[in-house]
């Protein structure tokens, strides 16, 4: 009986520790400049834009956003079809200050903050995530609107040519 009790206790402890682990979607050791360059190259080859999600593993709103767009089938499909997504770290270990300076200091909006780049690496838009929030998370409708507004088709001049 003691063995069963201790086995159950160890299992509960292991599950508690596992539940407290934070997801690691940001890598403080990554070379953000090189990763952005690679993402732009990939986006260009696939006729997509780049979505930089800037934040850190410490940021609950960053994790909530990532969970929404990766678990909601509609958002995930739209994001995958139109963007190359890259998580750019901002933390005590690595603030990526030079990269953020090149991007126009987006951290002024808080975290997460989103940058949309075109397939040439040009910054198209900086999005304050506060405008996408609703309650204790992000609004699916607002996020989808943001993604659609800055998709390759939305900014393609051919989308606006008059038909005769």
C-alpha positions in Angstrom: 0.0 0.0 0.0 2.9 2.3 0.8 4.4 1.7 -2.6 1.1 2.5 -4.3 0.8 5.7 -2.3 4.3 6.9 -3.1 3.9 6.0 -6.8 0.7 8.1 -6.9 2.5 11.0 -5.0 5.4 10.9 -7.5 3.0 10.9 -10.4 1.0 13.9 -9.0 4.3 15.8 -8.4 5.5 15.1 -11.9 2.3 16.3 -13.5 2.4 19.4 -11.3 5.9 20.2 -12.4 5.0 19.6 -16.1 1.9 21.8 -15.8 4.0 24.6 -14.4 6.5 24.5 -17.3 6.2 27.5 -19.6 6.2 26.9 -23.3 9.4 28.0 -25.0 8.4 29.5 -28.3 11.1 32.2 -28.1 14.8 31.4 -28.2 17.0 33.9 -26.4 20.1 32.4 -28.1 18.8 32.8 -31.6 20.4 35.2 -34.1 17.3 37.2 -34.8 18.9 39.1 -37.7 19.9 35.9 -39.5 16.5 34.3 -38.8 14.7 37.3 -40.2 16.8 37.2 -43.3 16.0 33.5 -43.8 12.3 34.2 -43.1 12.3 36.9 -45.8 14.0 34.7 -48.3 11.4 31.9 -47.6 8.5 34.4 -47.8 9.8 35.7 -51.1 10.1 32.2 -52.6 6.6 31.3 -51.5 4.8 34.6 -52.3 4.1 35.3 -48.6 4.8 38.0 -46.0 6.7 37.6 -42.8 5.0 38.0 -39.5 7.4 38.7 -36.6 5.9 38.0 -33.2 8.1 39.9 -30.8 8.0 38.9 -27.1 9.3 36.4 -24.7 8.6 33.1 -22.9 7.9 35.3 -19.8 5.0 37.1 -21.6 1.6 35.5 -20.9 -0.1 37.5 -23.7 2.6 36.2 -26.1 1.8 32.6 -25.1 -1.9 33.3 -25.4 -1.6 34.7 -28.9 0.5 31.8 -30.0 -1.9 29.3 -28.5 -4.8 31.0 -30.3 -3.2 31.0 -33.8 -1.8 27.5 -33.5 -4.9 25.8 -32.2 -7.7 27.6 -34.1 -7.9 25.8 -37.4 -9.1 28.9 -39.4 -6.4 31.2 -38.0 -3.7 28.6 -38.3 -4.6 27.9 -42.0 -4.7 31.5 -42.9 -1.5 32.3 -41.2 0.3 29.3 -42.8 -1.1 30.1 -46.2 0.0 33.8 -46.1 2.9 34.2 -43.7 6.2 32.9 -42.6 6.0 33.3 -38.8 9.0 34.1 -36.7 9.2 34.6 -33.0 11.7 37.2 -32.1 12.9 37.1 -28.5 12.9 40.1 -26.1 14.0 39.1 -22.6 16.6 39.9 -19.9 18.9 37.3 -21.7 18.6 39.0 -25.1 16.7 42.1 -25.8 17.7 42.1 -29.5 18.1 45.9 -29.3 19.9 46.3 -32.6 17.2 44.3 -34.5 14.4 46.2 -32.8 16.1 49.5 -33.6 16.2 48.5 -37.2 12.4 47.7 -37.0 11.5 51.1 -35.6 11.5 50.3 -31.9 8.3 48.3 -31.8 8.7 47.4 -28.1 7.1 50.8 -27.3 3.8 49.1 -27.9 4.4 46.4 -25.3 4.4 42.6 -25.9 3.6 40.8 -28.0 4.0 43.3 -30.8 3.8 42.2 -34.5 5.8 43.4 -37.5 4.7 42.5 -41.0 7.5 42.4 -43.6 7.1 41.9 -47.3 9.1 39.3 -49.3 11.8 41.9 -49.8 12.2 42.6 -46.0 10.4 46.0 -46.1 8.5 46.8 -43.0 4.8 47.1 -44.0 3.2 47.5 -40.6 3.7 47.4 -36.8 0.7 46.1 -34.9 0.0 46.9 -31.2 -1.5 43.6 -29.9 -3.6 45.5 -27.4 -6.0 46.3 -30.3 -6.4 42.6 -30.9 -7.3 41.7 -27.3 -10.7 40.7 -25.9 -11.2 39.6 -22.3 -8.3 37.4 -21.2 -7.1 36.7 -24.7 -7.2 37.8 -28.2 -10.3 38.1 -30.4 -10.3 35.6 -33.3 -12.2 38.1 -35.5 -9.8 40.9 -34.7 -6.7 38.7 -35.3 -8.2 37.4 -38.6 -8.9 41.0 -39.7 -5.3 42.0 -38.9 -3.9 39.0 -40.9 -6.2 39.7 -43.8 -5.4 43.4 -43.9 -1.7 42.7 -44.3 -1.7 39.6 -46.4 0.1 39.6 -49.7 -3.3 39.8 -51.6 -4.4 42.8 -49.6 -1.4 44.8 -50.6 -1.1 43.6 -54.2 -2.0 46.4 -56.6 -3.6 43.8 -58.9 -6.3 43.3 -56.3 -7.4 46.8 -56.9 -7.3 47.1 -60.7 -10.6 47.9 -62.3 -12.0 45.2 -64.6 -13.5 46.4 -67.9 
